[in-house]
Structure formats: structure tokens, C-alpha cells
Amino acid sequence: MKYSYRQSGYRSSNTRSRKRTMRIFWQSFVDASVNAPYMALLSEYLNNIAAQGTTVHVEGISPPDREFGRLAELRCAVQAIDNGIAAEEQGFDAFVMGHFQDPGLYELRATLDIPVVGTGEATLLAASQLGRRLGLVTLDPVFEVWHYEQAERYGLGDRVVHVTGLGCKPEDFVSAFAGDRAAHARMIEDFVACALPLVERGADVVIPAGVLPGLLIGREHGLKVGHAPVVNCAAVALKSAEMWVQLRRLNGTEPSRGPSFKRASAVARNDFRALLARNGG
């Protein structure tokens, strides 16, 4: 069996102790102008919890993911892939698909050299270490089947007990994110009310399947629904990105370039970007 090995040498303690900067590109599927309070709060939150030396750039999409469904997810995924290629060219160290459904995640991972983290994938894998049975609370019921498909894709199909939808749109979070404490409390109550039946059906971990509800519960330290911890998907995605950047620097660890994530050729990248250019970006 062939194998490759590149000796990099052991770094001295002085080298390892030096601080290194890290720039992370976070792709939201929300419009930066329509949902300005949310975008500002998300950027502030991510940069506040980031490790020392890490900065997070949050980018929106216009028009946003406003008509929930597969076609809208595909359109936003295409824009996200194009932004990811540009982010790598601009020197970012990692790309985070800040949309729980992770559309275009595998395509981006096969296209970029920098780490590509999916919020949904990272959160589901992290939650599986906290409990055996997972319950998801998503924004809208239309995403329920999508999340079941996600869990199957990531090898966790038998771990998801149930998925339920809040039945709300991003605009419903505006007041809570703008500082209205009563609106924030109401949305937390709605989230817990949706999650409680999942716990009663056997879930021992609750996942807010969306960065919007994830950011909402991020203010609630140690939030649980019954015995079930609630996982903050925004924090998990960011910390996962930091970890993979660090491991890449430490050991040169990157995705397999075998059949799973075979590296897209320069021709394939150019064809993809040319398609967008022909259609006005």
C-alpha cells in the first residue's frame, strides 16, 4: 500500500507559543439589510466567543432564503459556493456554511483547500457525543424531511428521534434580536414548548436546527428541556472551524481527496464561475 509522509519537524515551545491569527468566513442565508439587527448581533456574538486572534466575517445573501424549499436552498447554495471560492482567494482560513441545512457543503469541501464546516453536520456530530437520541427544532415544518435526510447522510439517521418546526420566519426574530426582552422570552417559551414533546418521546439532546434559534438560545446559559441539554449550533460551528484550522496547521490534516471529496479541477471551478457570470452573478 502506498502512503505519503512529509516530515515537518517538531516545533519548539517558542514557536508553538506564538499567537497566530485566524480569519473565518461565515455564510448566512439571511439578507444583511432586511435582518440587520440579527446580522449585527450574530457578528458580535461570533467575534466575542472566538478564540484570541480569530476574526469572523459574516456575509449575507440577497435575496435571502425567503421561500423555504429545495429550489431556494439550491439557489442560495450556488451563491454560497461562489462566495466560498472568493473567500479562499481572499486569504480566509476557513469557511462556515452558517445555514443548518448545509446545502452545497460537500461541493464546497471538494472545491476548497481551506476547512469547510457545515453548521448542521458539526452540530449533529457534536450532539451525538452528549446523548444517544437527538431531537431537532427547526424554523419551519418544510425543513423536517430535509433534516432526516441530513442525519442519514451523516450516518446518524437512527439517532434522530423526531424533528418539529417552530413555524416561523427570520422576520419573527427581529424584535428579540433588537433588544425586546419580552419578545425574547416569548420565543424561548415557544422553543421549549416545541422541544418538550421531543424529550417526552425519548430525545435526550435538543438541537435548534438553525442559526437563528441557535443564536436566540445562546443567551441562555445551561439551557435544558427536562433532562436534555440544548446545543448551541452557532457556537459549535465556529469552534469546529477553529479546531480544523488548528489541526490543519498542526498536522496538515485535510479532507480525503478520494471519491468522497475529490478535488475539483481548475476547469470545473472556472466553468462554475463562468455560469454565474453569464447569469449576472
C-alpha positions as CSV (number, residue, x, y, z in Angstrom):
1,M,0.0,0.0,0.0
2,K,1.3,3.4,-0.9
3,Y,1.3,6.2,1.6
4,S,2.7,9.7,1.7
5,Y,4.5,11.3,4.6
6,R,6.0,14.7,4.8
7,Q,8.3,15.5,7.8
8,S,7.6,19.0,9.1
9,G,9.8,18.8,12.1
10,Y,8.8,19.4,15.7
11,R,8.2,23.0,16.6
12,S,9.9,24.5,19.6
13,S,8.0,25.8,22.5
14,N,8.7,29.3,21.5
15,T,7.3,28.7,18.0
16,R,4.2,27.0,19.4
17,S,3.5,29.7,21.9
18,R,3.4,32.5,19.3
19,K,-0.2,33.6,18.6
20,R,-1.4,33.1,15.1
21,T,-4.3,35.0,13.5
22,M,-7.3,33.2,12.0
23,R,-9.9,34.6,9.6
24,I,-13.2,32.7,9.3
25,F,-15.8,33.4,6.6
26,W,-19.3,32.8,7.9
27,Q,-22.0,32.4,5.2
28,S,-25.5,33.3,6.4
29,F,-28.6,32.8,4.2
30,V,-30.2,35.9,5.6
31,D,-30.3,39.3,4.0
32,A,-28.0,41.8,5.7
33,S,-30.3,44.8,5.2
34,V,-33.7,43.2,5.8
35,N,-32.4,41.5,9.0
36,A,-29.8,44.0,10.1
37,P,-30.3,43.5,13.9
38,Y,-29.8,39.8,13.6
39,M,-26.7,40.1,11.4
40,A,-25.1,42.6,13.7
41,L,-25.9,40.5,16.7
42,L,-24.6,37.3,15.0
43,S,-21.3,39.1,14.0
44,E,-20.9,40.5,17.5
45,Y,-21.6,37.1,19.2
46,L,-19.3,35.1,17.0
47,N,-16.4,37.5,17.3
48,N,-17.0,37.7,21.1
49,I,-16.8,33.9,21.6
50,A,-14.0,33.4,19.0
51,A,-10.6,32.5,20.3
52,Q,-7.9,35.1,20.7
53,G,-6.6,36.2,17.3
54,T,-9.7,34.9,15.4
55,T,-12.0,37.2,13.5
56,V,-15.2,36.2,11.9
57,H,-16.7,37.9,8.8
58,V,-20.4,37.3,8.4
59,E,-21.8,37.5,4.9
60,G,-25.5,37.5,3.9
61,I,-27.3,36.6,0.8
62,S,-29.7,38.7,-1.2
63,P,-32.4,37.8,-1.9
64,P,-32.2,35.6,1.2
65,D,-33.6,32.1,1.7
66,R,-37.1,33.6,1.8
67,E,-39.3,30.9,0.1
68,F,-38.4,27.8,2.1
69,G,-38.0,24.8,-0.2
70,R,-35.5,22.9,-2.2
71,L,-35.2,25.4,-5.1
72,A,-34.4,28.3,-2.8
73,E,-31.9,26.1,-0.9
74,L,-30.2,25.3,-4.3
75,R,-30.1,29.0,-5.3
76,C,-28.5,30.1,-2.0
77,A,-26.1,27.1,-2.2
78,V,-24.8,28.3,-5.6
79,Q,-24.2,31.8,-4.2
80,A,-22.5,30.3,-1.1
81,I,-20.2,28.2,-3.2
82,D,-19.2,31.2,-5.3
83,N,-18.6,33.2,-2.1
84,G,-16.5,30.3,-0.7
85,I,-14.2,30.3,-3.7
86,A,-13.8,34.1,-3.4
87,A,-13.2,33.8,0.4
88,E,-10.3,31.3,-0.1
89,E,-8.8,33.6,-2.8
90,Q,-9.0,36.5,-0.3
91,G,-7.0,34.5,2.3
92,F,-9.6,33.3,4.7
93,D,-8.6,30.3,6.8
94,A,-11.9,28.5,6.9
95,F,-15.5,28.7,5.5
96,V,-18.6,28.0,7.6
97,M,-21.9,27.2,6.0
98,G,-23.9,29.1,8.6
99,H,-27.2,27.5,7.5
100,F,-28.2,24.4,9.3
101,Q,-29.4,22.5,6.2
102,D,-25.8,22.6,4.7
103,P,-26.8,22.9,1.0
104,G,-23.7,22.7,-1.2
105,L,-21.5,21.6,1.7
106,Y,-19.9,18.6,0.0
107,E,-19.5,20.5,-3.2
108,L,-17.6,23.3,-1.4
109,R,-15.5,20.8,0.6
110,A,-14.4,19.3,-2.7
111,T,-13.6,22.7,-4.1
112,L,-11.6,24.5,-1.4
113,D,-8.3,23.7,0.3
114,I,-9.3,25.5,3.5
115,P,-11.6,23.8,6.0
116,V,-15.3,23.9,5.1
117,V,-17.6,23.4,8.1
118,G,-21.3,22.8,7.9
119,T,-23.3,24.0,10.8
120,G,-25.7,21.1,10.6
121,E,-23.1,18.4,10.2
122,A,-20.9,19.8,13.0
123,T,-23.8,20.2,15.4
124,L,-25.3,16.8,14.8
125,L,-21.9,15.1,15.3
126,A,-21.2,17.1,18.4
127,A,-24.7,16.4,19.9
128,S,-24.2,12.7,19.3
129,Q,-21.5,12.8,21.9
130,L,-23.8,14.3,24.5
131,G,-26.6,11.7,24.2
132,R,-27.9,8.8,22.2
133,R,-31.2,10.2,20.9
134,L,-31.5,13.6,19.2
135,G,-34.5,15.9,18.8
136,L,-34.4,18.8,16.4
137,V,-36.4,22.0,16.5
138,T,-36.3,23.7,13.1
139,L,-37.6,27.0,11.8
140,D,-40.4,25.7,9.6
141,P,-42.0,22.3,9.1
142,V,-40.9,22.3,5.4
143,F,-37.4,21.5,6.7
144,E,-38.3,18.4,8.7
145,V,-37.8,15.9,5.9
146,W,-34.5,17.7,4.9
147,H,-33.1,17.2,8.5
148,Y,-34.0,13.5,8.4
149,E,-32.1,13.3,5.1
150,Q,-29.2,15.2,6.7
151,A,-29.0,12.8,9.6
152,E,-28.9,9.8,7.2
153,R,-26.2,11.5,5.1
154,Y,-24.0,12.0,8.2
155,G,-24.6,8.4,9.4
156,L,-26.9,9.5,12.3
157,G,-30.3,8.5,10.9
158,D,-31.1,6.1,13.7
159,R,-30.2,8.7,16.3
160,V,-32.8,11.3,15.5
161,V,-36.0,10.7,17.4
162,H,-38.1,13.4,15.8
163,V,-38.0,16.8,14.1
164,T,-40.5,19.5,14.7
165,G,-40.9,23.0,13.2
166,L,-41.4,26.3,15.0
167,G,-43.4,27.6,12.1
168,C,-41.7,31.0,12.0
169,K,-39.7,33.1,9.5
170,P,-36.5,35.1,10.2
171,E,-38.5,38.3,10.5
172,D,-40.2,36.9,13.6
173,F,-36.9,37.1,15.4
174,V,-36.3,40.8,14.7
175,S,-37.8,42.2,17.9
176,A,-36.0,39.7,20.1
177,F,-32.7,40.4,18.4
178,A,-33.3,44.2,18.6
179,G,-33.4,44.0,22.4
180,D,-37.1,43.4,23.2
181,R,-36.7,41.2,26.3
182,A,-40.4,40.3,26.3
183,A,-40.2,39.1,22.7
184,H,-37.0,37.2,23.5
185,A,-38.8,35.5,26.5
186,R,-41.8,34.6,24.3
187,M,-39.6,33.0,21.7
188,I,-37.7,31.0,24.3
189,E,-41.0,29.8,25.7
190,D,-42.1,28.8,22.2
191,F,-38.9,26.9,21.6
192,V,-39.2,25.0,24.9
193,A,-42.8,24.2,24.2
194,C,-41.8,22.7,20.8
195,A,-38.9,20.8,22.3
196,L,-40.7,19.3,25.2
197,P,-42.7,16.7,23.2
198,L,-39.4,15.6,21.7
199,V,-37.9,14.9,25.1
200,E,-41.1,13.1,26.1
201,R,-40.7,10.9,23.0
202,G,-37.2,9.9,24.1
203,A,-34.8,12.7,22.9
204,D,-32.0,13.2,25.4
205,V,-30.4,16.1,23.4
206,V,-32.2,19.0,21.8
207,I,-30.8,20.8,18.8
208,P,-32.1,24.1,17.5
209,A,-31.8,23.3,13.8
210,G,-31.0,26.8,12.6
211,V,-28.6,29.6,13.5
212,L,-31.5,32.0,14.2
213,P,-32.9,29.9,17.1
214,G,-29.3,28.9,17.9
215,L,-28.3,32.5,18.5
216,L,-31.6,33.0,20.4
217,I,-30.8,30.3,22.9
218,G,-27.1,31.3,23.0
219,R,-28.0,33.8,25.7
220,E,-29.4,31.1,27.9
221,H,-26.5,29.6,29.9
222,G,-27.0,25.9,30.6
223,L,-30.5,25.7,28.9
224,K,-32.1,22.3,29.2
225,V,-35.5,20.9,28.3
226,G,-36.2,18.5,31.1
227,H,-33.0,16.4,31.3
228,A,-32.0,17.2,27.7
229,P,-29.2,19.8,27.1
230,V,-29.9,22.3,24.3
231,V,-26.9,22.5,21.9
232,N,-25.9,26.0,20.6
233,C,-25.3,25.3,16.9
234,A,-23.7,28.7,16.2
235,A,-21.1,28.2,18.9
236,V,-20.4,24.6,17.8
237,A,-19.9,25.6,14.1
238,L,-17.5,28.3,15.0
239,K,-15.5,26.2,17.4
240,S,-15.4,23.4,14.9
241,A,-14.0,25.7,12.3
242,E,-11.3,26.9,14.7
243,M,-10.4,23.3,15.5
244,W,-10.0,22.3,11.9
245,V,-7.9,25.3,11.1
246,Q,-5.6,24.5,14.1
247,L,-5.4,20.8,13.1
248,R,-4.6,21.7,9.5
249,R,-1.8,23.9,10.7
250,L,-0.6,21.4,13.3
251,N,-0.7,18.2,11.3
252,G,-1.6,19.2,7.7
253,T,-5.0,17.4,8.1
254,E,-7.4,17.9,5.2
255,P,-10.4,16.0,3.8
256,S,-9.8,12.8,1.8
257,R,-9.3,13.5,-1.9
258,G,-10.5,10.1,-2.8
259,P,-14.1,9.5,-4.1
260,S,-15.8,11.4,-1.2
261,F,-14.3,14.8,-1.8
262,K,-12.2,14.5,-5.0
263,R,-10.6,17.9,-5.6
264,A,-12.5,19.9,-8.3
265,S,-10.2,20.8,-11.1
266,A,-9.4,24.4,-12.2
267,V,-11.6,23.8,-15.3
268,A,-14.5,22.8,-13.1
269,R,-14.1,25.9,-10.9
270,N,-13.8,28.2,-13.9
271,D,-16.9,26.6,-15.6
272,F,-18.9,27.1,-12.4
273,R,-17.9,30.7,-12.0
274,A,-18.5,31.4,-15.7
275,L,-22.0,30.1,-15.4
276,L,-22.7,32.6,-12.7
277,A,-21.1,35.4,-14.7
278,R,-23.3,34.6,-17.7
279,N,-26.4,34.9,-15.5
280,G,-25.4,38.2,-13.8
281,G,-23.7,36.7,-10.8
